[in-house]
Amino acid sequence: MTTNNKITLLILLALICIGSGWTWADYQAALHKPALIDKTVYVEIEKGDSLNRIIDKLLAQKLTLRPFWFKVIAFQDSALRKLKTGEYELTSGLTLPEIIALFAQGKTKQHAITFPEGWSFKEILSDIEQNPNIKHTGVDFKTVMAKIKPDSTALMSPEGLFFPDTYFFEKHTSDVALLKRAYGKMQAVLQQEWQGKAEGLPFKTPYEALILASIVEKETGTAAERPIIAGVFIRRLQQNMLLQTDPTVIYGMGEHYQGDIKSQDLTTPTPYNTYVISGLPPTPIAMPGQAAIHAVLHPEQGDSLYFVSRGDGSHVFSATLKEHNAAVDEFQRNKK
C-alpha cells in the first residue's frame, strides 16, 4: 500500500470514528435531553394519525426533537403499534422516551367537570353543553333516560338521578357516557344507604327517599341541620300533614319563578306544590348529595314539625304551630 493510500485510509477511519462519535452523542442527547423546557403543551393523537403526522404535531408545538431518533426510540421500545389516541399534556422536562411512553401507555390528559349538590338536571345539562371537551350528542330532559338506561321508561324524569361530584374524563368523552357514570354512582350510593336505613320510615322505595333527600338538600346547606330537617318532614308525612316546603313550589313554577313566591303561588296547584298536594312530589327536585340521602334514612328523633330560617343559613325548629308563628314573627315578618 502506498503512502498516499495509507493516509487516505487513516483519514477515512478517522472520519468514521468522528461520525460514529457524533452519532452516538446525538443519540444520547435524544435519550436524555428534555424535549420541552419551561412550558407545557397539549398534543392530540387522533385515530388514523401516522407516526410522521404525530412527529409533525410535536414539531408544531416547538418540541426539540429529531424525527429520526423519535422513530428509532419508538421502535426500540416496541411502541410503534401501541401509540394510543387522545389528548396528552406534555410538561417541561420530559424526554423523548418519556413522551413516547406516555403515548404508549395512554396516559391522556384528564379534564374535570363538577356537578354541585342541589343542582337541577337542567343546570347539569347546561354545564355539559358549554364544556368544549365533551362530545355532545343532543341529550335532553325528555329523552336522556332512554339513552342512559334503555331498559327504563323513556318517560322517567332524569331529575335527581345523577350523583353530584367531580368527574374526570378524556377529551371527546360523550355527554351520555359522562351521565351514565353519574347515574351509576347515584344508584350505588342510594342502594348502599338504603341497606342500612333506620326502621319505621315512610318510604316504600329508595326512589321515595331520593325525592325527600332532594328537598332536604334544597332546604339547607348546613350539614348539622340535614337530619333535623329530615326528621321534621318524616314526622309530617307520618302524621299526614302537608310538607309545605318552598323549594318544591319553586320547582313546580318552573320559568314562572322570578325570585319570589307570592301568596297565590302557594295555592296554585302543580304536581310539586306541597302546600296543596299530600305526600311527596312525583320526582326529586334536585341532585341530593350522600349526606342528604343519609339524613332522610337516618333522621334525627324529636317532636319538631315546623322550621323557619333565621336568615343566616340556620333555622329555628318548633313543635307547635304557636311556637312556629312566634319564630316567623321574630325572624321573618318583623324584618320585612
C-alpha positions as CSV (number, residue, x, y, z in Angstrom):
1,M,0.0,0.0,0.0
2,T,1.4,3.3,-1.0
3,T,1.9,6.1,1.5
4,N,-0.9,8.1,-0.1
5,N,-3.3,5.2,0.2
6,K,-2.4,4.7,3.8
7,I,-3.0,8.4,4.5
8,T,-6.4,8.2,2.7
9,L,-7.4,5.1,4.7
10,L,-6.4,6.8,8.0
11,I,-8.4,9.9,7.2
12,L,-11.4,7.7,6.3
13,L,-11.1,5.7,9.5
14,A,-10.8,9.0,11.5
15,L,-13.9,10.4,9.8
16,I,-15.8,7.2,10.5
17,C,-14.8,7.4,14.2
18,I,-15.7,11.1,14.4
19,G,-19.0,10.4,12.7
20,S,-19.7,7.5,14.9
21,G,-18.9,9.5,18.0
22,W,-21.1,12.4,16.8
23,T,-23.9,10.0,16.1
24,W,-23.6,8.3,19.5
25,A,-23.6,11.7,21.2
26,D,-26.6,12.8,19.2
27,Y,-28.4,9.6,20.1
28,Q,-27.6,10.1,23.8
29,A,-28.8,13.6,23.7
30,A,-32.1,12.4,22.2
31,L,-32.4,9.9,25.0
32,H,-31.7,12.2,27.9
33,K,-32.1,15.9,26.8
34,P,-35.5,17.4,27.6
35,A,-37.6,17.9,24.6
36,L,-39.5,20.6,26.5
37,I,-38.2,23.4,28.6
38,D,-40.2,25.8,30.8
39,K,-43.5,25.2,29.2
40,T,-46.4,22.8,28.9
41,V,-48.1,21.9,25.6
42,Y,-51.0,19.8,24.6
43,V,-50.9,17.3,21.7
44,E,-53.8,15.3,20.4
45,I,-53.3,12.0,18.7
46,E,-56.3,11.2,16.5
47,K,-57.4,8.0,15.0
48,G,-55.5,7.3,11.8
49,D,-52.6,9.5,12.7
50,S,-49.3,8.1,11.2
51,L,-46.0,8.3,13.1
52,N,-44.9,11.1,10.7
53,R,-48.2,13.0,11.5
54,I,-47.6,12.7,15.2
55,I,-44.0,14.0,14.8
56,D,-45.3,16.9,12.8
57,K,-47.7,17.8,15.6
58,L,-44.9,17.7,18.1
59,L,-42.7,19.9,16.0
60,A,-45.6,22.3,15.6
61,Q,-45.6,22.7,19.4
62,K,-41.9,23.6,19.2
63,L,-40.5,20.4,20.8
64,T,-36.8,19.9,20.4
65,L,-36.5,16.6,18.7
66,R,-35.1,14.9,15.6
67,P,-37.7,12.8,13.8
68,F,-35.1,10.0,13.0
69,W,-34.3,9.5,16.7
70,F,-38.0,9.6,17.6
71,K,-38.7,6.7,15.3
72,V,-35.6,4.8,16.5
73,I,-36.6,5.2,20.1
74,A,-40.2,4.3,19.4
75,F,-39.0,1.2,17.5
76,Q,-36.6,0.2,20.3
77,D,-39.4,0.5,22.9
78,S,-41.8,-1.5,20.8
79,A,-44.1,1.4,20.9
80,L,-44.8,1.9,17.2
81,R,-48.0,-0.2,17.4
82,K,-49.0,0.9,20.9
83,L,-49.5,4.7,20.5
84,K,-53.0,5.4,21.7
85,T,-55.3,8.2,20.6
86,G,-56.2,11.0,23.0
87,E,-55.1,14.4,24.2
88,Y,-51.8,14.5,26.1
89,E,-50.3,17.0,28.4
90,L,-46.6,17.3,27.9
91,T,-44.8,19.1,30.7
92,S,-41.4,20.8,31.0
93,G,-38.5,18.4,31.4
94,L,-40.0,15.4,29.5
95,T,-37.6,13.5,27.3
96,L,-38.4,11.7,24.1
97,P,-38.6,8.2,25.7
98,E,-40.9,9.6,28.4
99,I,-43.2,11.2,25.8
100,I,-43.3,8.0,23.8
101,A,-44.1,6.1,27.0
102,L,-47.0,8.5,27.7
103,F,-48.4,7.8,24.2
104,A,-47.9,4.1,24.5
105,Q,-49.5,3.8,28.0
106,G,-52.4,6.0,27.0
107,K,-51.9,8.5,29.9
108,T,-54.1,11.1,28.4
109,K,-55.0,14.5,29.9
110,Q,-57.9,14.3,32.3
111,H,-60.5,17.1,32.1
112,A,-62.9,17.7,35.0
113,I,-66.5,18.7,35.4
114,T,-68.3,19.3,38.7
115,F,-72.0,18.8,39.4
116,P,-72.7,20.6,42.7
117,E,-75.1,19.3,45.3
118,G,-78.6,20.8,44.8
119,W,-78.3,21.4,41.1
120,S,-81.2,20.6,38.8
121,F,-80.8,18.4,35.8
122,K,-81.3,21.4,33.5
123,E,-78.3,23.0,35.2
124,I,-76.2,19.9,34.7
125,L,-77.2,19.7,31.1
126,S,-76.3,23.4,30.6
127,D,-72.9,22.9,32.1
128,I,-72.2,19.9,29.9
129,E,-73.4,21.7,26.8
130,Q,-71.0,24.6,27.5
131,N,-68.0,22.3,28.0
132,P,-65.9,22.2,24.8
133,N,-64.1,19.0,25.8
134,I,-67.3,16.9,25.9
135,K,-68.8,15.3,22.8
136,H,-72.3,16.5,22.5
137,T,-74.9,14.0,21.2
138,G,-78.1,16.0,21.8
139,V,-79.4,14.5,25.0
140,D,-82.3,16.5,26.6
141,F,-84.6,16.4,29.6
142,K,-87.2,14.1,27.9
143,T,-85.0,11.5,26.2
144,V,-81.9,11.3,28.3
145,M,-83.1,8.2,30.3
146,A,-83.8,6.2,27.1
147,K,-80.1,6.7,26.1
148,I,-78.6,6.2,29.6
149,K,-80.7,3.2,30.7
150,P,-82.6,1.8,27.6
151,D,-84.5,-0.7,29.7
152,S,-86.2,2.1,31.7
153,T,-89.2,4.0,30.6
154,A,-88.3,7.0,28.4
155,L,-90.8,9.0,30.3
156,M,-88.9,8.7,33.6
157,S,-87.8,12.1,34.8
158,P,-84.0,12.4,34.9
159,E,-84.3,14.8,37.9
160,G,-82.2,13.8,40.9
161,L,-80.9,10.6,39.3
162,F,-77.3,11.8,38.9
163,F,-74.8,12.0,41.7
164,P,-73.3,15.4,42.5
165,D,-69.5,15.0,42.3
166,T,-66.4,16.0,40.3
167,Y,-65.9,13.7,37.3
168,F,-62.6,13.3,35.4
169,F,-62.8,12.4,31.7
170,E,-60.8,12.3,28.5
171,K,-61.4,14.8,25.8
172,H,-64.2,13.8,23.4
173,T,-66.0,11.7,26.1
174,S,-69.7,11.8,25.2
175,D,-72.3,13.5,27.4
176,V,-74.1,10.2,27.6
177,A,-71.0,8.4,28.8
178,L,-70.5,11.0,31.5
179,L,-74.1,11.0,32.6
180,K,-74.0,7.2,32.8
181,R,-71.2,7.4,35.3
182,A,-73.1,9.9,37.4
183,Y,-76.3,7.8,37.2
184,G,-74.4,4.7,38.2
185,K,-72.8,6.4,41.1
186,M,-76.2,7.7,42.4
187,Q,-77.7,4.2,42.1
188,A,-74.8,2.7,44.1
189,V,-74.9,5.4,46.8
190,L,-78.7,5.2,47.1
191,Q,-78.7,1.4,47.4
192,Q,-75.8,1.5,49.9
193,E,-77.6,4.0,52.1
194,W,-81.0,2.2,51.7
195,Q,-79.4,-1.1,53.0
196,G,-78.7,0.5,56.4
197,K,-81.8,2.7,56.8
198,A,-83.5,3.2,60.1
199,E,-86.7,1.4,60.9
200,G,-90.2,2.8,60.6
201,L,-89.6,5.3,57.8
202,P,-92.5,6.2,55.5
203,F,-90.7,5.1,52.3
204,K,-91.7,2.2,50.1
205,T,-88.8,2.5,47.7
206,P,-85.3,4.1,47.6
207,Y,-86.7,6.5,44.9
208,E,-89.1,8.0,47.5
209,A,-86.2,8.5,49.8
210,L,-84.3,10.2,47.0
211,I,-87.3,12.6,46.5
212,L,-87.2,13.7,50.1
213,A,-83.4,13.9,50.1
214,S,-83.6,16.4,47.2
215,I,-86.0,18.5,49.3
216,V,-83.7,18.4,52.3
217,E,-80.7,19.3,50.0
218,K,-82.6,22.4,48.8
219,E,-83.8,23.4,52.3
220,T,-80.4,23.7,53.9
221,G,-76.7,23.6,53.1
222,T,-75.8,23.3,56.8
223,A,-74.6,19.7,57.4
224,A,-75.8,19.6,61.1
225,E,-79.3,20.6,60.2
226,R,-80.0,18.0,57.5
227,P,-81.0,15.1,59.9
228,I,-83.2,17.6,61.9
229,I,-85.0,18.9,58.8
230,A,-85.3,15.3,57.5
231,G,-86.9,14.4,60.9
232,V,-89.4,17.3,60.5
233,F,-90.5,16.2,57.1
234,I,-90.8,12.5,58.0
235,R,-92.9,13.3,61.0
236,R,-95.2,15.4,58.8
237,L,-95.5,12.5,56.4
238,Q,-96.3,10.1,59.2
239,Q,-98.9,12.4,60.5
240,N,-100.5,13.0,57.1
241,M,-99.5,16.7,57.2
242,L,-98.7,18.6,54.1
243,L,-94.9,19.1,53.6
244,Q,-95.4,22.8,52.8
245,T,-91.8,23.3,51.6
246,D,-91.0,26.3,49.4
247,P,-88.3,24.6,47.2
248,T,-90.9,22.3,45.7
249,V,-93.2,25.2,44.9
250,I,-90.4,27.0,43.2
251,Y,-89.5,23.8,41.2
252,G,-93.2,23.5,40.1
253,M,-93.3,27.1,39.0
254,G,-90.5,26.5,36.5
255,E,-89.8,29.5,34.3
256,H,-92.6,31.5,36.1
257,Y,-90.4,31.8,39.2
258,Q,-88.8,35.2,39.2
259,G,-87.1,35.1,42.6
260,D,-90.1,35.5,44.9
261,I,-93.0,33.3,46.0
262,K,-96.3,35.1,46.2
263,S,-99.4,34.0,48.2
264,Q,-101.2,32.9,45.1
265,D,-98.2,30.7,44.2
266,L,-98.8,28.7,47.4
267,T,-102.4,28.0,46.4
268,T,-101.9,27.4,42.7
269,P,-102.0,23.6,42.1
270,T,-99.0,21.9,40.5
271,P,-97.7,18.4,40.9
272,Y,-94.9,19.9,43.1
273,N,-96.9,22.4,45.2
274,T,-96.6,20.7,48.6
275,Y,-98.9,23.4,50.1
276,V,-101.6,21.7,48.0
277,I,-100.7,18.1,47.4
278,S,-100.4,15.4,50.0
279,G,-97.2,13.4,50.5
280,L,-94.2,13.6,48.3
281,P,-94.0,15.3,44.9
282,P,-93.7,12.9,41.9
283,T,-89.9,13.3,41.4
284,P,-86.9,14.7,43.1
285,I,-86.4,18.5,42.6
286,A,-82.6,18.5,42.5
287,M,-79.5,16.3,43.0
288,P,-79.0,15.4,46.6
289,G,-75.6,14.5,47.9
290,Q,-74.9,11.5,50.0
291,A,-75.2,13.5,53.3
292,A,-78.8,14.4,52.4
293,I,-79.7,10.8,51.4
294,H,-78.2,9.6,54.7
295,A,-80.1,12.2,56.6
296,V,-83.6,11.1,55.4
297,L,-82.7,7.5,56.0
298,H,-81.3,8.3,59.5
299,P,-83.4,11.3,60.6
300,E,-82.9,12.9,64.0
301,Q,-85.6,11.9,66.5
302,G,-87.7,14.7,68.1
303,D,-91.0,16.4,68.1
304,S,-90.5,19.4,65.9
305,L,-92.9,19.8,63.0
306,Y,-92.0,23.3,61.7
307,F,-88.9,25.3,61.0
308,V,-88.2,28.8,59.7
309,S,-85.0,30.4,58.5
310,R,-83.1,32.8,60.8
311,G,-81.7,34.5,57.7
312,D,-78.2,33.4,58.4
313,G,-78.4,29.9,56.9
314,S,-79.7,28.3,60.1
315,H,-83.2,27.5,61.2
316,V,-85.5,27.7,64.2
317,F,-87.4,24.4,64.9
318,S,-90.7,24.3,66.6
319,A,-93.0,21.5,67.8
320,T,-96.3,23.6,67.8
321,L,-97.8,26.0,65.3
322,K,-97.9,28.7,68.0
323,E,-94.2,28.4,68.6
324,H,-93.6,28.4,64.8
325,N,-95.7,31.5,64.3
326,A,-93.8,33.3,67.0
327,A,-90.5,32.3,65.3
328,V,-91.8,33.5,62.0
329,D,-92.8,36.9,63.6
330,E,-89.3,37.2,65.0
331,F,-87.2,36.2,62.1
332,Q,-89.3,36.9,59.0
333,R,-92.3,39.2,59.4
334,N,-90.7,41.7,61.7
335,K,-87.7,42.0,59.3
336,K,-89.8,42.9,56.3
